[in-house]
Amino acid sequence: MTIDAIRQIFCSPGLSWIAERLRARVQRDQSLTGSLTLTNATAEQRSELDSLLGRRPTRGNTLNLGVESLLETLGINDPTQIVQACFGDVENLRAQRDESAAKWNGIVSEAREQFVDDPSGAAWIDSLNDGLLKRLAHSDPAVGRQLLAVALKVWKRMPYNQVTLAELAAKMTGDTHAFDRGQPLSPLLLRGLKFRTGHDGPKSAELRRQAWDAVGVVIDRISAPALTFNLWSSPATDVEGILKGFRSLIQPVYLTYQFLSVDNPFLPLPLEMKRVFVVENPVVVEVAAAQLGPRCAPLICSEGQPASAVKKLLGLLSRAGAEINLHADFDWRGLSFVDQLLGIAGTVPWRMDVETYRAASGTVPLSGQSFEPGWANALSTAMKKYGTAVYEEQILPQLLEDLSF
């Protein structure tokens, strides 16, 4: 039987279901032998099949057709002739899927080999088996390999020294927007930062900023500035002109990362800045400004987890020789806040001790994962024992006493 004759038979409305069933088996790499079944068959479909097989009219809503008997009736040796006549060459989708899966597995496996001694990196790469990389690459393995290569290069050079995200993107890809939200590299890198820093960047803009901050990358130089009060800088600097104005007004002032990205304005360090205090909550700054005014020691507030501007400011003060006293809420986040800043030279805990904690008699239950830094073993033990948090607002009298001069 010729190709045209086969096409004429199986491309007809009543018999096209046969060719379609055979094509689906070819695509799934399934056997073309056995039976083909059609439920809810129309009278036309049953009539045409009865006519094709040369049998008496049958009844019912379901058609069952043995492939071997069909081939014998038509004198066809290979059922793929029917598929080719109606559809041409049909791709084996199952084989394609297997080949694609092998390529993706190879990309992930090659990357995984680079993290034998890096548990967080290994966990990041292992997590990509959920299909994230494939989705970001629109199922193109070549694109996926390129994306992961850039992400690996970024990872291996962490941490950075306060570079902006745009600068880092330009250096790594030539495109300043390559790591912006909405670009495929952003969720890929943020997935890695989640395992490296614990901050789940895709959940919010704040967590995204914290994730990048933790590895020395600044989202931008303007947002998330440092709240300050009664700071002094070197008399010869433009910064001192601004700080002096706010001191005379007895007003707190926000300092942006960009504002601080000049030559260290605290060199030489003014006598008033020999001892600087850092708190977590802005209410401490508000009350200190209202009650102590110009008698308040230099004060910096992180407003939660320290952003790039806060770290930049503390780094400048550290290099200038200031003693930086750190305080935060008595909860696990507060301990983590102090712990990460203690890596800056010249920083010391301030009233972060068991005596201050117990004197406040907290009532709010502690929540979240406990945190036990080496500098606060006794404190963390006491916090676990009593199970309550104490916030800076509850010990304002003690803090203000230390801030007053």
Buried (B, 14 or more C-beta within 10 A) or exposed (E): EEEEEBBEBBBBEBBBBBBBBBBBBBBEEEEBEEEBEBEEBBEEBBBBBBEBBEEEEEEEEEBEBBBEEBBEEBEBEEBBBBBBBBBEEBEEEEEEEEEBEEBBEEBBEBBBEBBEEBEBBBBBBBBBEEEBBBEBBEEEBEBBBBBBEBBBEBBEEBEBEBBBBBEBBBBBBEEBBBBBEEBBBBBBBBBBBBBBBBBBBBEEEBBBBBBBBBBBBBBBBEBBBBBBBBBBBBEEBEBBEBBBEBBEEBEBBBBBBBBBBEEBBBBEBBEBBEBBBBBBBBBBBBBBBEEBEEEBBBBBBBBBBBBBBBBBBBBBBBBBBBBBBBBBBBBBBBBBBBBBBBEBEBBEBBBBBBEBBBEBEBEEEBEEEEBBBEBBEEBBEBBEEBEBBBBBEBBBEBBBEBBEE
